[in-house]
Amino acid sequence: MNVNTRYSIIGGMVIALFALIILEIILISSGSSFTSYSTYLVYMQESVAGINIDSLVEYNGVEVGRVKGIQLNPQHPKLVKLLLSIQSNTPITQGTVAMLASRGITGISYVALKDRSDDMRPLKVEPGQSYPIIKTAPSIFLRLDTALNLLTNNFRQINESIRALLDKDNLRSIKSTLYNLDQITTNLARNTQRVNLIIENTFEASKRFTPLLQSSVGTMKLLETQTLPEAYRLFINMDDMTRTLVELSYEIKQNPSVLIRGVDRVTMGPGETK
């Protein structure tokens, strides 16, 4: 092999090497690579402000694709159709959902994918669909906006209820009630000393009444043990005396001479009774 042939071979190899380098630079600058991609559809039910063509698509924070198309759904203008180009090896399943997200301070919007169920079946094209459709979930901004609107409505209702409660008639009634409570409190404070004095007097009276009650109990016992038996015997004697007087009165009526001669003792005969 002569010298010219060697130079020709070396020159060809250098040109081929430069060509490969230039081709790689072109592929890298155009975003092309040898990684295969699959196309998915997402129907967003909220504003996609901040999402543009070539916006990132991330799966659990890992970049897996790009947004390739944005347009309104002609049948449902409230829906925004996003065409996503996602790496084919990404585990897009029946439980995968897409939502809008924003990156920290920079505010760069992107599409975030997450798996929220245990259904790990791969997402496939359904009959009548051009591409598999990924389900959507509300973004944190939409959830915050919904919560703020709900909170605002609640505050509005509370404000209206307070206004309805604090009308002129109710305010007048509240003022009257507060005035009456103030009067009751004042009267209670004034009568506290009187109530305390009454309680003290009642306590002192109960202390004085206790010995009297004990004395009464002793007197009742004395009556029960001594006086009542004597009185009972006295009543029995008076009953006997009454019977005797009745008999004497009957005898005088039958024989008045008894008052002069006295009662004769008549000796009873055999078999006679009085």
SEKOLTOR-644073 format. One record per residue (C-alpha): residue in one letter; x, y, z. Coordinates in steps of 0.2 Angstrom, whole numbers, padded with zeros to 4 digits, always signed. Example, Ala and Ser with C-alpha at 12.3 -4.5 7.8 and 13.67 -1.06 7.14 Angstrom:
% SEKOLTOR-644073
A+0062-0022+0039 S+0068-0005+0036 
END
This chain:
% SEKOLTOR-644073
M+0000+0000+0000 N+0007+0016-0005 V+0007+0033+0005 N-0007+0041-0005 T-0018+0026-0001 R-0015+0027+0017 Y-0018+0046+0017 S-0034+0043+0008 I-0040+0030+0021 I-0035+0041+0036 G-0044+0056+0028 G-0060+0046+0025 M-0060+0040+0043 V-0058+0058+0049 I-0072+0064+0038 A-0083+0050+0044 L-0079+0054+0062 F-0083+0072+0060 A-0100+0067+0051 L-0105+0056+0066 I-0101+0070+0078 I-0111+0083+0068 L-0125+0071+0067 E-0125+0068+0085 I-0125+0087+0088 I-0140+0089+0077 L-0150+0075+0085 I-0146+0082+0103 S-0151+0099+0098 S-0167+0094+0090 G-0172+0083+0105 S-0171+0067+0096 S-0165+0051+0103 F-0166+0033+0101 T-0178+0031+0116 S-0196+0026+0110 Y-0211+0036+0115 S-0230+0033+0116 T-0244+0045+0114 Y-0257+0048+0127 L-0272+0060+0129 V-0277+0070+0144 Y-0293+0080+0145 M-0290+0094+0158 Q-0306+0101+0167 E-0297+0117+0172 S-0286+0131+0165 V-0270+0125+0158 A-0262+0143+0159 G-0243+0141+0159 I-0243+0124+0149 N-0235+0126+0132 I-0229+0115+0118 D-0214+0105+0125 S-0219+0108+0143 L-0212+0094+0154 V-0221+0078+0159 E-0215+0071+0175 Y-0219+0054+0184 N-0217+0056+0203 G-0204+0070+0199 V-0195+0060+0185 E-0195+0068+0168 V-0203+0055+0156 G-0210+0066+0142 R-0216+0082+0134 V-0232+0090+0129 K-0234+0089+0110 G-0251+0097+0108 I-0264+0108+0116 Q-0282+0112+0110 L-0299+0114+0116 N-0312+0099+0114 P-0324+0105+0101 Q-0338+0094+0109 H-0335+0101+0127 P-0327+0118+0127 K-0324+0117+0145 L-0311+0103+0142 V-0293+0106+0136 K-0285+0091+0126 L-0267+0089+0130 L-0257+0077+0119 L-0243+0069+0129 S-0227+0060+0122 I-0221+0049+0136 Q-0207+0036+0136 S-0214+0019+0132 N-0206+0011+0147 T-0215+0022+0159 P-0228+0012+0170 I-0244+0021+0164 T-0258+0010+0172 Q-0277+0011+0175 G-0273+0020+0192 T-0262+0034+0184 V-0269+0051+0185 A-0262+0068+0178 M-0263+0085+0186 L-0256+0102+0183 A-0242+0107+0194 S-0230+0122+0196 R-0212+0121+0201 G-0208+0131+0217 I-0202+0149+0215 T-0199+0148+0196 G-0218+0145+0193 I-0214+0134+0178 S-0230+0123+0175 Y-0229+0105+0170 V-0240+0090+0169 A-0237+0078+0184 L-0242+0060+0184 K-0245+0049+0199 D-0252+0032+0202 R-0266+0032+0215 S-0273+0015+0215 D-0268-0003+0216 D-0274-0007+0199 M-0258-0010+0189 R-0265-0015+0173 P-0257-0006+0158 L-0268+0008+0151 K-0274+0003+0134 V-0283+0011+0119 E-0302+0009+0122 P-0313+0006+0107 G-0317+0022+0098 Q-0301+0031+0105 S-0286+0036+0095 Y-0274+0036+0110 P-0275+0029+0128 I-0284+0042+0139 I-0276+0046+0156 K-0288+0051+0170 T-0286+0068+0178 A-0286+0075+0196 P-0288+0093+0201 S-0272+0103+0204 I-0267+0110+0221 F-0272+0127+0214 L-0289+0121+0209 R-0292+0113+0226 L-0286+0129+0235 D-0297+0140+0224 T-0312+0128+0228 A-0308+0129+0247 L-0306+0148+0247 N-0323+0150+0237 L-0331+0138+0250 L-0324+0148+0264 T-0329+0164+0257 N-0347+0158+0254 N-0347+0152+0273 F-0341+0169+0279 R-0354+0177+0268 Q-0368+0167+0275 I-0361+0170+0293 N-0361+0189+0290 E-0379+0188+0283 S-0384+0178+0298 I-0376+0191+0310 R-0384+0205+0301 A-0401+0197+0302 L-0398+0193+0321 L-0392+0211+0325 D-0407+0221+0318 K-0415+0235+0328 D-0428+0224+0337 N-0415+0211+0342 L-0403+0224+0348 R-0416+0232+0358 S-0420+0215+0366 I-0402+0211+0369 K-0399+0228+0378 S-0415+0226+0388 T-0409+0208+0393 L-0392+0215+0398 Y-0399+0229+0408 N-0411+0216+0418 L-0396+0205+0421 D-0386+0220+0428 Q-0401+0224+0439 I-0402+0206+0445 T-0383+0206+0449 T-0384+0222+0458 N-0399+0217+0469 L-0390+0200+0473 A-0374+0209+0478 R-0385+0221+0489 N-0394+0207+0497 T-0379+0196+0500 Q-0376+0203+0518 R-0394+0201+0522 V-0395+0183+0517 N-0379+0180+0527 L-0386+0188+0542 I-0402+0177+0540 I-0392+0162+0539 E-0382+0166+0554 N-0398+0170+0564 T-0405+0154+0559 F-0390+0145+0565 E-0390+0153+0581 A-0408+0150+0584 S-0405+0131+0580 K-0391+0131+0593 R-0403+0139+0606 F-0417+0127+0601 T-0407+0111+0603 P-0406+0112+0622 L-0425+0116+0623 L-0428+0101+0612 Q-0417+0090+0623 S-0427+0096+0638 S-0443+0093+0630 V-0438+0075+0626 G-0433+0073+0645 T-0450+0080+0650 M-0459+0068+0639 K-0449+0053+0646 L-0453+0059+0663 L-0472+0060+0659 E-0471+0043+0651 T-0462+0034+0666 Q-0470+0043+0681 T-0484+0055+0678 L-0495+0044+0666 P-0495+0028+0677 E-0500+0039+0692 A-0514+0047+0682 Y-0520+0030+0676 R-0521+0024+0694 L-0530+0040+0699 F-0543+0037+0685 I-0546+0019+0690 N-0549+0025+0708 M-0561+0039+0702 D-0570+0026+0692 D-0572+0015+0707 M-0579+0030+0717 T-0591+0034+0704 R-0598+0017+0704 T-0600+0017+0723 L-0609+0034+0722 V-0621+0027+0709 E-0625+0012+0720 L-0627+0023+0735 S-0639+0035+0725 Y-0649+0020+0719 E-0650+0013+0737 I-0656+0030+0743 K-0669+0031+0730 Q-0676+0014+0735 N-0675+0017+0754 P-0673+0036+0759 S-0673+0031+0778 V-0656+0025+0775 L-0650+0043+0777 I-0657+0043+0795 R-0655+0025+0801 G-0641+0019+0790 V-0640+0003+0781 D-0647-0012+0792 R-0637-0028+0790 V-0650-0041+0786 T-0645-0059+0790 M-0648-0069+0774 G-0657-0086+0777 P-0652-0102+0770 G-0653-0101+0751 E-0656-0082+0750 T-0646-0070+0740 K-0645-0052+0739 
END
